Amino acid sequence: MSGTIPDDAVPRASSPQSQAGIDSASVSVKSRKDGRKTTSYGEEEKDLGLPVLEGWPLGSTVFALCLALLLATLDTTIISTSLITIASDFGHFDQASWIIVSYLLTYSGFLLIFTRLSDVLGRKPVLVFSILMFLVWSIGCGFSQTLKQLIVFRALQGIGGAGIYALAYASVLDVVPFRLVSAASGAISMSTACASLLGPVLGGVITSNTTWRWVFWINIPCGVLVTVCVAFLFPNETQSRRLGKPALQQIDWPGILLSLTGSSLLVISLEEGGVHFSWRSLFVVLMLVGSVICFLAFGIWEHVLTPREASMKMLPLFPTRLISSRVVAATLGTVFFTGFPFVVTIMALPQRLQIVNGDSPENAGLHMLPLIGSTALGAILTGTITGKFNIAWHLLVFSNVLMTVGCGLISTLPTDSEIANLCYLYQIILGFGFGLTMASSMVVIRTEVAMKDNTVSLGAVTQLRQLGGVIGLAVTQAILNGDFRSQLAKFLSDEELRSVMLSTANIANLSDSHRDLTCRAYGRSSNAQMRVVTAFAGAAILMSIAPYLVESGGLIETTPREESLATRF
C-alpha cells in the first residue's frame, strides 16, 4: 500500500538511482547468467553465495525453514498456559513472569545480531549452531530444579531461538526465486502466526496430561528433525567462509553491546519496579537512566557507522538509512507498539481463564481457538488482498484499529466464573487485527527498502515487535501484581496474602467467600492490565497514520506509484 503515498512524503537518501527517478520500492530482480540477482537499474544484489532453488529442492528447503521457525516461535507462547502450574511448583507466582520475560528478552535482543553474523559467517553454519544451542538449553529448562535455574536456561534458550527465527526468514529471501517470494513469505508468516497462537493450546494439553517439563522436552525430537532437515536440505554456499579476524572485524560489536545492555536494563527496571523495589528506589532509577544512555549511544553510533561502513569494514547492526523514509520509520514504530497487545494478550488471557474462570490449562488453550483461527485467517487475507490491490498501508492502519477495539472490549469482560460468550467475539476481532498487522507490515517494509537492506529491515521488524512485547509484558505484569496485591490486602490476612502471591493454586485453600473475592479481584486486575494494553494499541494507530500527516496537521493527498513490489507479489 505504500504505493499510495507520494514520493514527497517519503524522503529518501540521495542516490544516482533516486536522482534518475527510479524508486527503490519499484525495482525488479533479474537473474544473470552467473546466477546472481540484479535490480532493474543494474545494482547487484548482495550475494551470499546461496543458489536460487526450483522444484523439489525449493519445496523441501522452505519446509525445513518453516519447521525451524515453528520450533523457535512455539516456545515464545507455549509457556503461557503452563506458567501457573510451574509457578505453583516452585512457589513464586510473583516472579513467574521472568520465565517468559527472560526468553523474550534474549530472543528479541539477538535477532539482528544473528542476521549480521550470518552475513559474515554464512547462513547454514549459524542456523545449525542456533538450533543446537536451542536444543541444549531446552533440555536444561526441563531439568531445572529451581526457578532461578529455569529463568537462566530460558534466557540462553532464547538466544538460540532468535538465531533460528532470524535466519529462517532471511534464508527464504535468499534461495526463493523472486516470483515466489510472496508465497514463501506467506508460508513463513503462517508458520509464525500458527506457532504463536497454537503454543497456549499445546502447552495446556501437555500440562494437563503430564509434567510441565515436557513443554521443553518436546523440543528434543522436533529439534533433531529440524537439524537433520537443515543439514541435508539447505543448500551449501558457493563461497567458502572462515571464522578469522577479517570476519570478526565486520561485526558491529559496539552496537551489539549497547543494544543488549540497554534492552536488559530497561526490562529489569520495568519488571522489578513496584514489585521488589520502589519506583523511586536508587536501583530502578539507575537501571532506567542506564538504559536511556545505552539507547542514545546506540543511536549515535549507528548513525556514525552507517555512512562509513565501507571504509570501516563493519556492518552496522541497524543501518540508520532505513529510517530516512517516513514510511519505514512509521512502520517500525507501529510494529513496536503492536508488540504490546500481541505478546501480553497471548500470555495474560490463558492465566485469566484459569484463575477467574476455573479452566484447566488444556481448556484455557482450547478457549483461545477463536483468537488462533482469526489470526491465521487475517494473515491469509492480507496476502490475498495485497496481491491484487495496492492497499497494504490501509490494511496496516485498519488492523491497528481492530487491535485497539479488541483489547478495549476484552478489558470489559465480567469477573464472575462463567466465560462470557462475548469473550469469543472479542478474540475474533483482536485476532483479525493481529493477522492483518503482522502480514501488512512485512509487505510495506519489503516494498519500501532497498534490496540490500531487505534482510536487516525484516529482522528489525521482528525485533521491534518482540521488544515491544517484552516491555509491555514487564509493565503490565507489574501493574497486575501491584493492583492484585492491593485488592487482596483489603480482605485477606498477611499469611493468606503471602500464600496467594507465592502460588495461585493456594486460592483453593481459602474460604468460599474469600476464594470468590480473590478470583474477582484478579479479574479486575486483568481488566486494568488490558486497559494499559489498549492505550499502547492506540499509540500504534497514531504511528501508522503518521506518514499521512503534514505539519499543518491535515491529510496529504495520495497518488499511486507506477509500480511497487507489493503489486507484483
C-alpha positions as CSV (number, residue, x, y, z in Angstrom):
1,M,0.0,0.0,0.0
2,S,3.0,2.2,0.4
3,G,2.4,2.8,-3.3
4,T,-0.4,5.2,-2.4
5,I,1.9,7.5,-0.6
6,P,3.6,10.2,-2.7
7,D,7.3,10.3,-3.1
8,D,7.5,13.7,-1.4
9,A,6.0,12.1,1.7
10,V,8.8,9.6,1.7
11,P,12.2,11.2,2.0
12,R,15.0,9.0,0.6
13,A,18.7,9.3,0.7
14,S,20.1,10.9,-2.4
15,S,21.5,8.4,-4.9
16,P,22.1,8.2,-8.6
17,Q,19.0,5.9,-8.9
18,S,16.7,8.3,-7.0
19,Q,18.0,11.3,-9.0
20,A,17.2,9.4,-12.1
21,G,13.6,9.0,-10.9
22,I,13.9,5.3,-10.1
23,D,12.3,4.3,-6.8
24,S,13.9,1.6,-4.8
25,A,10.4,0.3,-3.9
26,S,9.7,-0.4,-7.5
27,V,12.8,-2.2,-8.7
28,S,12.7,-5.7,-10.0
29,V,15.2,-8.5,-9.6
30,K,16.7,-10.3,-12.6
31,S,18.9,-13.4,-12.7
32,R,22.1,-13.0,-14.6
33,K,23.8,-15.9,-16.4
34,D,26.1,-16.4,-13.4
35,G,23.1,-16.9,-11.1
36,R,23.4,-13.6,-9.3
37,K,20.5,-11.3,-8.9
38,T,20.5,-7.7,-10.0
39,T,18.0,-4.9,-9.6
40,S,16.2,-3.3,-12.6
41,Y,18.7,-0.5,-12.6
42,G,21.7,-2.8,-12.6
43,E,22.6,-2.7,-9.0
44,E,23.9,-6.1,-7.9
45,E,22.0,-7.5,-5.0
46,K,24.1,-8.7,-2.0
47,D,25.4,-12.1,-3.0
48,L,25.7,-14.5,-0.1
49,G,26.7,-17.4,-2.3
50,L,23.4,-19.2,-2.0
51,P,21.8,-20.7,-5.1
52,V,18.3,-19.8,-6.2
53,L,16.3,-23.0,-6.0
54,E,13.5,-24.5,-8.0
55,G,11.2,-27.5,-7.8
56,W,11.7,-30.2,-5.1
57,P,14.8,-28.7,-3.6
58,L,13.0,-25.4,-3.1
59,G,9.9,-27.0,-1.6
60,S,11.9,-29.2,0.8
61,T,14.1,-26.2,1.9
62,V,11.2,-24.0,2.6
63,F,9.6,-26.8,4.5
64,A,12.7,-27.2,6.7
65,L,12.9,-23.5,7.3
66,C,9.2,-23.3,8.3
67,L,9.7,-26.3,10.6
68,A,12.6,-24.5,12.3
69,L,10.6,-21.3,12.6
70,L,7.7,-23.2,14.1
71,L,10.0,-24.6,16.7
72,A,11.5,-21.3,17.8
73,T,8.2,-19.3,17.8
74,L,6.3,-22.0,19.6
75,D,8.5,-21.5,22.7
76,T,7.6,-17.9,23.0
77,T,4.0,-18.8,23.9
78,I,3.8,-22.4,24.8
79,I,4.7,-21.4,28.4
80,S,1.6,-19.2,28.8
81,T,-0.9,-21.9,29.8
82,S,1.8,-23.7,31.9
83,L,3.0,-20.7,33.8
84,I,0.6,-21.0,36.7
85,T,1.5,-24.7,37.2
86,I,5.2,-24.0,37.0
87,A,4.9,-21.1,39.5
88,S,2.9,-23.3,41.9
89,D,5.6,-26.0,41.6
90,F,8.4,-23.6,42.5
91,G,6.2,-21.4,44.8
92,H,7.0,-18.0,43.3
93,F,4.0,-16.7,41.4
94,D,5.1,-13.0,41.8
95,Q,8.4,-13.9,39.9
96,A,6.9,-16.3,37.4
97,S,6.7,-13.7,34.6
98,W,10.5,-13.8,34.4
99,I,10.2,-17.3,32.9
100,I,8.6,-15.6,29.9
101,V,10.5,-12.3,30.0
102,S,13.9,-13.9,30.2
103,Y,13.3,-15.8,26.9
104,L,11.7,-12.9,25.1
105,L,14.5,-10.5,26.2
106,T,17.3,-12.5,24.6
107,Y,15.0,-13.7,21.8
108,S,14.4,-10.1,20.8
109,G,17.9,-8.8,21.6
110,F,19.7,-11.3,19.4
111,L,17.5,-11.2,16.2
112,L,19.5,-8.6,14.4
113,I,22.8,-9.9,15.8
114,F,22.3,-13.3,14.2
115,T,21.2,-11.7,11.0
116,R,24.5,-9.8,10.8
117,L,26.5,-12.8,12.0
118,S,25.1,-14.9,9.1
119,D,26.0,-12.1,6.7
120,V,29.6,-12.6,7.8
121,L,29.9,-16.3,8.6
122,G,27.2,-17.8,6.3
123,R,23.6,-18.8,6.8
124,K,23.8,-22.5,7.2
125,P,26.5,-22.8,9.9
126,V,25.0,-20.1,12.0
127,L,21.5,-21.6,11.6
128,V,22.7,-25.1,12.6
129,F,24.5,-23.6,15.6
130,S,21.4,-21.8,16.7
131,I,19.3,-24.9,16.5
132,L,21.8,-26.9,18.5
133,M,22.0,-24.2,21.1
134,F,18.2,-24.1,21.4
135,L,18.1,-27.8,21.9
136,V,20.8,-27.9,24.6
137,W,19.1,-25.3,26.7
138,S,15.7,-26.7,26.2
139,I,17.0,-29.9,27.9
140,G,18.3,-27.7,30.7
141,C,15.0,-26.0,31.1
142,G,13.3,-29.4,31.5
143,F,15.7,-30.5,34.2
144,S,15.6,-27.2,36.2
145,Q,15.3,-27.7,39.9
146,T,14.8,-24.1,41.0
147,L,13.0,-21.1,39.5
148,K,16.4,-19.2,39.1
149,Q,17.8,-22.1,37.1
150,L,14.8,-22.1,34.8
151,I,15.0,-18.4,34.2
152,V,18.7,-18.6,33.3
153,F,18.2,-21.6,31.0
154,R,15.2,-19.8,29.3
155,A,17.4,-16.8,28.6
156,L,20.0,-19.0,27.0
157,Q,17.4,-20.9,25.1
158,G,16.1,-17.6,23.8
159,I,19.4,-16.8,22.1
160,G,19.2,-20.0,20.1
161,G,15.5,-19.2,19.3
162,A,16.5,-15.8,18.0
163,G,19.0,-17.3,15.6
164,I,16.5,-19.8,14.3
165,Y,13.8,-17.2,13.7
166,A,16.1,-14.5,12.1
167,L,17.9,-16.9,9.7
168,A,14.8,-18.9,8.7
169,Y,13.1,-15.8,7.4
170,A,16.3,-14.3,5.9
171,S,17.2,-17.6,4.2
172,V,13.9,-17.8,2.4
173,L,14.6,-14.4,0.7
174,D,18.0,-15.8,-0.4
175,V,17.0,-19.0,-2.0
176,V,13.5,-18.4,-3.3
177,P,13.0,-17.1,-6.9
178,F,11.7,-13.5,-6.9
179,R,8.4,-14.5,-8.4
180,L,7.7,-16.8,-5.4
181,V,8.9,-14.5,-2.7
182,S,5.3,-13.6,-1.7
183,A,4.2,-17.2,-1.5
184,A,7.2,-18.2,0.5
185,S,6.9,-15.2,2.8
186,G,3.2,-16.2,3.3
187,A,4.2,-19.7,4.4
188,I,6.7,-18.3,6.9
189,S,4.2,-15.8,8.2
190,M,1.6,-18.6,8.6
191,S,4.2,-20.7,10.5
192,T,4.8,-17.8,12.8
193,A,1.2,-17.0,13.5
194,C,0.1,-20.6,14.0
195,A,3.1,-21.4,16.3
196,S,2.5,-18.2,18.4
197,L,-1.2,-19.0,18.9
198,L,-1.1,-22.8,19.0
199,G,1.5,-22.5,21.8
200,P,-1.1,-21.9,24.5
201,V,-3.2,-24.9,23.3
202,L,-0.2,-27.3,23.2
203,G,1.1,-26.1,26.5
204,G,-2.2,-26.6,28.1
205,V,-2.6,-30.1,26.7
206,I,0.9,-31.1,27.9
207,T,0.5,-29.6,31.4
208,S,-2.9,-31.2,31.9
209,N,-1.8,-34.7,30.9
210,T,1.8,-34.9,32.1
211,T,4.5,-32.9,33.7
212,W,5.2,-29.3,32.6
213,R,8.8,-30.3,31.9
214,W,7.6,-31.8,28.6
215,V,6.8,-28.3,27.5
216,F,10.6,-28.0,27.0
217,W,11.5,-31.7,26.3
218,I,9.1,-31.8,23.3
219,N,11.7,-29.6,21.6
220,I,14.2,-32.5,21.5
221,P,12.6,-34.8,18.9
222,C,11.3,-31.8,16.9
223,G,14.8,-30.1,17.1
224,V,16.6,-33.3,15.9
225,L,14.3,-33.5,12.9
226,V,14.8,-29.8,12.1
227,T,18.6,-30.2,12.4
228,V,18.7,-33.1,10.0
229,C,16.4,-31.3,7.5
230,V,18.5,-28.1,7.6
231,A,21.8,-30.1,7.4
232,F,20.8,-32.1,4.4
233,L,18.2,-30.0,2.6
234,F,19.5,-26.4,3.0
235,P,22.0,-25.6,0.1
236,N,25.6,-25.1,0.8
237,E,27.1,-21.7,-0.1
238,T,29.2,-21.4,-3.2
239,Q,31.6,-19.1,-1.3
240,S,33.9,-20.5,1.4
241,R,33.9,-18.6,4.6
242,R,36.3,-18.7,7.5
243,L,36.0,-17.5,11.0
244,G,39.0,-15.3,11.4
245,K,40.0,-11.8,12.2
246,P,38.7,-10.2,9.0
247,A,35.3,-11.8,9.5
248,L,35.1,-10.8,13.2
249,Q,36.0,-7.2,12.3
250,Q,32.9,-6.9,10.2
251,I,30.6,-7.5,13.2
252,D,29.3,-4.4,14.9
253,W,30.4,-5.3,18.4
254,P,29.8,-1.9,19.9
255,G,26.2,-1.9,18.6
256,I,25.6,-5.4,19.9
257,L,26.9,-4.4,23.4
258,L,24.9,-1.2,23.6
259,S,21.6,-2.6,22.3
260,L,21.7,-5.7,24.6
261,T,22.7,-3.6,27.6
262,G,20.0,-1.0,27.0
263,S,17.3,-3.6,26.5
264,S,18.3,-5.6,29.6
265,L,18.5,-2.6,31.9
266,L,15.1,-1.3,30.7
267,V,13.3,-4.6,31.1
268,I,14.8,-5.3,34.5
269,S,13.8,-1.9,35.8
270,L,10.2,-2.3,34.5
271,E,9.9,-5.9,35.8
272,E,11.2,-5.2,39.3
273,G,9.8,-1.6,39.8
274,G,6.8,-1.6,42.0
275,V,7.2,-5.3,42.9
276,H,10.6,-5.9,44.7
277,F,11.8,-2.3,44.5
278,S,10.0,1.1,44.8
279,W,9.8,3.0,41.5
280,R,11.7,5.8,43.3
281,S,14.4,3.4,44.6
282,L,18.0,4.0,43.5
283,F,18.1,0.6,41.8
284,V,15.2,1.3,39.5
285,V,16.3,4.9,38.7
286,L,19.9,3.7,37.9
287,M,18.5,1.0,35.6
288,L,16.3,3.4,33.7
289,V,19.0,6.1,33.4
290,G,21.5,3.4,32.2
291,S,19.1,2.1,29.6
292,V,18.4,5.6,28.2
293,I,22.2,6.3,28.0
294,C,22.8,3.0,26.2
295,F,20.0,3.6,23.7
296,L,21.2,7.1,22.9
297,A,24.8,5.9,22.5
298,F,23.5,3.1,20.2
299,G,21.6,5.6,18.0
300,I,24.6,7.9,17.7
301,W,27.0,5.0,17.0
302,E,24.8,3.5,14.3
303,H,24.3,7.0,12.7
304,V,28.1,7.5,12.6
305,L,28.8,4.0,11.3
306,T,26.2,3.7,8.6
307,P,27.7,6.1,6.0
308,R,31.2,4.8,6.9
309,E,30.6,1.0,6.8
310,A,32.6,0.5,3.6
311,S,35.7,2.4,4.9
312,M,35.4,0.9,8.4
313,K,34.7,-2.6,7.0
314,M,32.0,-3.1,9.6
315,L,28.3,-3.9,9.0
316,P,26.0,-1.7,11.2
317,L,23.6,-3.6,13.3
318,F,20.8,-1.2,12.4
319,P,21.6,1.0,9.3
320,T,20.1,4.4,10.1
321,R,19.4,4.9,6.4
322,L,16.3,2.8,6.9
323,I,14.5,5.5,8.8
324,S,15.3,8.2,6.2
325,S,12.0,7.0,4.7
326,R,9.0,8.4,6.6
327,V,7.0,5.2,5.8
328,V,9.7,2.8,7.0
329,A,10.2,4.8,10.2
330,A,6.4,4.9,10.9
331,T,6.1,1.1,10.1
332,L,9.0,0.3,12.6
333,G,7.3,2.4,15.2
334,T,4.0,0.8,14.5
335,V,5.3,-2.8,14.9
336,F,7.0,-1.8,18.2
337,F,3.6,-0.7,19.7
338,T,1.7,-3.7,18.2
339,G,4.1,-5.9,20.1
340,F,2.4,-4.8,23.4
341,P,-1.0,-6.3,22.7
342,F,0.3,-9.3,20.8
343,V,2.6,-10.7,23.5
344,V,0.6,-9.5,26.5
345,T,-2.7,-10.9,25.3
346,I,-1.3,-14.3,24.4
347,M,0.3,-14.6,27.9
348,A,-2.3,-12.9,30.0
349,L,-5.6,-14.3,28.6
350,P,-4.8,-18.0,29.5
351,Q,-3.9,-17.0,33.0
352,R,-7.2,-15.1,33.4
353,L,-9.2,-18.1,32.1
354,Q,-7.5,-20.4,34.6
355,I,-7.8,-18.1,37.7
356,V,-11.0,-16.3,37.1
357,N,-13.0,-18.9,35.1
358,G,-11.5,-22.0,36.7
359,D,-10.3,-23.5,33.4
360,S,-7.7,-26.3,33.3
361,P,-4.6,-25.4,31.3
362,E,-5.9,-27.6,28.5
363,N,-9.3,-25.9,28.4
364,A,-7.7,-22.4,28.6
365,G,-5.8,-23.2,25.5
366,L,-8.8,-24.5,23.7
367,H,-10.9,-21.5,24.6
368,M,-8.3,-19.3,22.8
369,L,-9.0,-21.1,19.4
370,P,-11.1,-18.1,18.2
371,L,-8.0,-15.9,18.5
372,I,-5.8,-18.5,16.8
373,G,-8.2,-19.0,13.9
374,S,-8.9,-15.4,13.2
375,T,-5.2,-14.5,13.3
376,A,-4.3,-17.1,10.7
377,L,-7.3,-16.1,8.6
378,G,-6.2,-12.4,8.8
379,A,-2.7,-13.3,7.6
380,I,-4.1,-15.2,4.7
381,L,-6.5,-12.4,3.7
382,T,-3.6,-9.9,3.8
383,G,-1.6,-11.9,1.3
384,T,-4.6,-12.3,-1.0
385,I,-5.7,-8.7,-0.8
386,T,-2.3,-7.1,-1.2
387,G,-1.6,-9.4,-4.1
388,K,-4.5,-7.9,-6.0
389,F,-4.8,-4.4,-4.6
390,N,-2.1,-1.9,-3.6
391,I,-3.6,-1.2,-0.1
392,A,-1.1,-2.7,2.3
393,W,-0.8,0.6,4.3
394,H,-4.5,0.9,4.5
395,L,-4.7,-2.6,5.9
396,L,-1.9,-1.7,8.4
397,V,-4.0,1.2,9.7
398,F,-7.2,-0.8,9.8
399,S,-5.5,-3.7,11.6
400,N,-4.4,-1.3,14.4
401,V,-7.9,-0.1,14.8
402,L,-9.2,-3.7,15.1
403,M,-6.5,-4.4,17.7
404,T,-7.3,-1.4,19.8
405,V,-11.1,-2.2,19.7
406,G,-10.4,-5.8,20.5
407,C,-8.2,-5.0,23.5
408,G,-10.6,-2.4,24.8
409,L,-13.5,-4.9,24.6
410,I,-11.5,-7.6,26.4
411,S,-10.8,-5.1,29.2
412,T,-14.6,-5.0,29.9
413,L,-15.0,-8.8,30.5
414,P,-17.1,-9.7,33.6
415,T,-15.2,-11.0,36.6
416,D,-17.6,-13.9,37.5
417,S,-16.6,-17.5,37.0
418,E,-18.7,-18.1,33.8
419,I,-16.9,-17.4,30.5
420,A,-18.9,-14.7,28.7
421,N,-19.8,-15.7,25.1
422,L,-18.7,-12.2,24.0
423,C,-15.2,-13.2,25.0
424,Y,-15.0,-15.3,21.8
425,L,-16.3,-12.5,19.7
426,Y,-13.7,-10.1,21.2
427,Q,-11.0,-12.7,20.5
428,I,-12.0,-12.8,16.8
429,I,-11.9,-9.1,16.5
430,L,-8.4,-9.0,18.1
431,G,-7.2,-11.9,16.1
432,F,-8.0,-10.4,12.8
433,G,-6.1,-7.3,13.9
434,F,-3.1,-9.4,14.8
435,G,-3.1,-11.3,11.5
436,L,-3.6,-8.2,9.3
437,T,-0.9,-6.2,11.0
438,M,1.8,-8.9,11.0
439,A,1.5,-9.6,7.3
440,S,0.8,-6.0,6.1
441,S,3.8,-4.6,8.0
442,M,6.1,-7.1,6.2
443,V,4.6,-6.1,2.8
444,V,5.2,-2.4,3.5
445,I,8.8,-2.9,4.6
446,R,9.6,-5.2,1.6
447,T,8.1,-2.5,-0.7
448,E,10.0,0.5,0.8
449,V,13.6,-0.6,1.4
450,A,16.4,-1.2,-1.0
451,M,17.2,-4.8,-1.8
452,K,20.5,-4.8,0.1
453,D,18.6,-3.9,3.3
454,N,15.8,-6.4,2.9
455,T,17.2,-8.9,5.5
456,V,18.1,-6.4,8.2
457,S,14.9,-4.5,7.8
458,L,12.7,-7.6,8.2
459,G,14.9,-8.5,11.2
460,A,14.3,-5.1,12.6
461,V,10.5,-5.5,12.3
462,T,10.6,-8.8,14.2
463,Q,13.0,-7.5,16.8
464,L,11.0,-4.3,17.5
465,R,7.7,-6.3,17.8
466,Q,9.3,-8.7,20.3
467,L,11.0,-5.9,22.2
468,G,7.7,-4.0,22.4
469,G,6.1,-7.2,23.7
470,V,8.9,-7.7,26.3
471,I,8.5,-4.2,27.6
472,G,4.7,-4.4,27.5
473,L,4.7,-7.7,29.4
474,A,7.0,-6.3,32.1
475,V,5.0,-3.1,32.5
476,T,1.6,-4.7,32.6
477,Q,2.7,-7.6,34.8
478,A,3.9,-5.1,37.3
479,I,0.6,-3.3,37.2
480,L,-1.4,-6.5,37.5
481,N,0.7,-7.8,40.5
482,G,0.5,-4.4,42.3
483,D,-3.2,-4.0,41.8
484,F,-4.0,-7.6,42.7
485,R,-1.9,-7.4,45.9
486,S,-3.6,-4.1,46.9
487,Q,-7.1,-5.6,46.5
488,L,-6.2,-8.8,48.4
489,A,-4.8,-6.8,51.3
490,K,-8.3,-5.4,52.0
491,F,-9.8,-8.8,53.0
492,L,-7.0,-11.4,53.4
493,S,-4.7,-11.8,56.3
494,D,-1.0,-11.3,55.7
495,E,-0.3,-15.0,55.7
496,E,-3.1,-15.7,53.2
497,L,-1.9,-12.8,51.0
498,R,1.6,-14.1,51.0
499,S,0.4,-17.6,50.2
500,V,-1.7,-16.5,47.2
501,M,1.2,-14.3,45.8
502,L,3.5,-17.3,46.0
503,S,1.2,-19.6,44.2
504,T,-2.3,-19.0,42.8
505,A,-3.0,-22.7,43.5
506,N,-3.4,-21.7,47.1
507,I,-6.6,-19.8,46.2
508,A,-8.3,-23.2,46.5
509,N,-7.3,-23.3,50.2
510,L,-9.2,-20.1,51.0
511,S,-12.8,-20.0,52.4
512,D,-15.6,-19.9,49.8
513,S,-16.3,-16.2,50.2
514,H,-12.6,-15.3,50.1
515,R,-12.0,-17.5,47.1
516,D,-14.7,-15.8,45.2
517,L,-13.5,-12.4,46.1
518,T,-9.9,-13.3,45.2
519,C,-10.9,-14.6,41.7
520,R,-13.0,-11.4,41.1
521,A,-10.1,-9.3,42.3
522,Y,-7.8,-11.0,39.7
523,G,-10.4,-10.4,37.0
524,R,-10.4,-6.6,37.8
525,S,-6.6,-6.5,37.8
526,S,-6.6,-8.3,34.5
527,N,-9.0,-5.7,33.1
528,A,-6.7,-3.0,34.3
529,Q,-3.8,-4.7,32.6
530,M,-5.8,-4.8,29.3
531,R,-6.7,-1.1,29.5
532,V,-3.0,-0.3,29.6
533,V,-2.5,-2.6,26.5
534,T,-5.4,-0.8,24.8
535,A,-3.5,2.5,25.2
536,F,-0.4,1.2,23.5
537,A,-2.5,-0.3,20.7
538,G,-4.0,3.2,20.3
539,A,-0.4,4.5,20.0
540,A,0.1,2.1,17.1
541,I,-2.8,3.7,15.3
542,L,-1.3,7.2,15.7
543,M,2.1,5.9,14.5
544,S,0.6,4.1,11.5
545,I,-1.2,7.3,10.2
546,A,1.9,9.5,10.7
547,P,3.0,9.3,7.0
548,Y,-0.3,10.9,6.0
549,L,0.2,13.9,8.3
550,V,1.8,17.2,7.4
551,E,3.0,20.0,9.6
552,S,-0.4,21.7,9.5
553,G,-2.0,18.5,10.9
554,G,-4.1,17.8,7.8
555,L,-4.0,14.9,5.4
556,I,-1.8,14.8,2.4
557,E,-3.1,13.9,-1.0
558,T,-2.1,10.4,-2.1
559,T,-1.4,9.2,-5.6
560,P,-0.5,5.6,-6.6
561,R,3.0,4.9,-7.7
562,E,3.6,3.4,-11.0
563,E,4.6,0.0,-9.6
564,S,5.8,-1.5,-6.4
565,L,7.0,-4.8,-5.2
566,A,3.7,-5.3,-3.4
567,T,1.7,-5.2,-6.6
568,R,3.9,-7.9,-8.2
569,F,3.7,-10.4,-5.4
